[in-house]
Amino acid sequence: MELGFHLPIFDIDGGTPALAGELARVGAAAEASGATWLSFMDHYFQIEPTGLPAEAKMLEGYTTLGYLAAHTSTIELGLLVTGVTYRHPGLLAKIVTTLDVLSEGRAALGIGAAWFEREHHAMGVPYPPLAERFERLEEALQICGQMWDPDNDGPFDGTHYQLAETLCSPQPIHRPTILIGGSGERKTLRLVARYGDACNLFGTSPDDVAHKIEVLQRHCDDVGRDFADIKVTILANNPRPGPETADEFVAGMAEYATIGVDAVIVTPTSGSPASWIDAMAPTARRLAELG
């Protein structure tokens, strides 16, 4: 099992002037630990699940990833997950391509249907109904796929998006991993089966996640997709592990590894995330031994 790190909180020791240096140290610590993934959120306001108010510090995700690209060399970089409503899909494909080129092939596109209504209204971003957001998500996945096909720079004519050309030059160095976030059995997991390279499943127990995996396998069978080609990830936040609970965390992950989870993503819980990651580093080796 692989280990990833996800940073949803930017209220760090030293305040705003310390953020740049701390994030550079986070990148170095994550790579030194043996982790394979480093991500941030795609939000403009802080979200309630972190336990912080909307007014807490939040950085724009892709700008932050571009900064981390210059301070890392091996770890995969992405957002968990891009809200489809925040950027036109053609521009999003170009943004992720740029990240991939400048990170020398380490970009991932984590994407989902978006959900934070307050944030949309506050920023003046249209917030269509859920059904439409899923329609837009599927079209965005199709557009990214077409833009990352060097042999197809023709038009795209969808219900919600129309592109006269899907020219993308340069092409990504390594076609970005498409990670679709969410566990909705009827829509989200169907999109994973059709378009995704990875998924991030939500679940409160191994049994819950195992059920989601079974549903995803059925969707793969329906569309003729090899389920083995899809990387299954989970976010460990119930409860969030820390260096002081590493033994319990690794023991708990053993059952997830058995049911087919390939990677677990953890979030620092202190105001010094680089030091927290350093303290969690031995966990990467222990998780790898789970298979």
Order of alpha helices (4+ residues) and beta strands (2+ residues): beta-alpha-beta-alpha-beta-beta-alpha-beta-alpha-alpha-beta-beta-beta-alpha-beta-alpha-beta-alpha-beta-alpha
